[in-house]
Amino acid sequence: MATRIHLTSKEGVFQEMEARQHRMTADEPANNHGTDKGPAPYELLLASLAACSSATLRMYADRKGWKLGTITADLTFKRDADGNEKIERVISFSETLDEEQMERIRDIIEKTPVTKTLKRGTPIATRFE
């Protein structure tokens, strides 16, 4: 599997990106040298984790015939004074699940692809041309 993003940056911190036929932007808020024309990079990281988490849980529940209703995900990135970083992820469903279902959901959420990638600390190889 390979996933690709193409980015173009002409000036400032505003970024334009393409993923297949989809166009996205990223920027920083005005208080961080940006023009606030798009989500900040950490917000995009959280969005990726939230989307993967929800989609994986939905696919799993659909296979099991479980009704989750509306899935809501609230994620927060935090860095303390010592530089320690963590992501807090809160997931809720509009339908009620029994304890056995919730136990399985707790297991599955830790195995979603983006969760595993972030927890593993994926190496990044950079080259300049």
Stockholm file with secondary structure:
# STOCKHOLM 1.0

chainA/1-129         MATRIHLTSKEGVFQEMEARQHRMTADEPANNHGTDKGPAPYELLLASLAACSSATLRMYADRKGWKLGTITADLTFKRDADGNEKIERVISFSETLDEEQMERIRDIIEKTPVTKTLKRGTPIATRFE
#=GR chainA/1-129 SS CCCCCEEECCSTTCEEEEETTEEEEECCCGGGTSCCSSCCHHHHHHHHHHHHHHHHHHHHHHHHTCCCCSEEEEEEEEECTTCCEEEEEEEEESSCCCHHHHHHHHHHHTTSHHHHHHHHTCCCCCCCC
#=GC SS_cons         CCCCCEEECCSTTCEEEEETTEEEEECCCGGGTSCCSSCCHHHHHHHHHHHHHHHHHHHHHHHHTCCCCSEEEEEEEEECTTCCEEEEEEEEESSCCCHHHHHHHHHHHTTSHHHHHHHHTCCCCCCCC
//
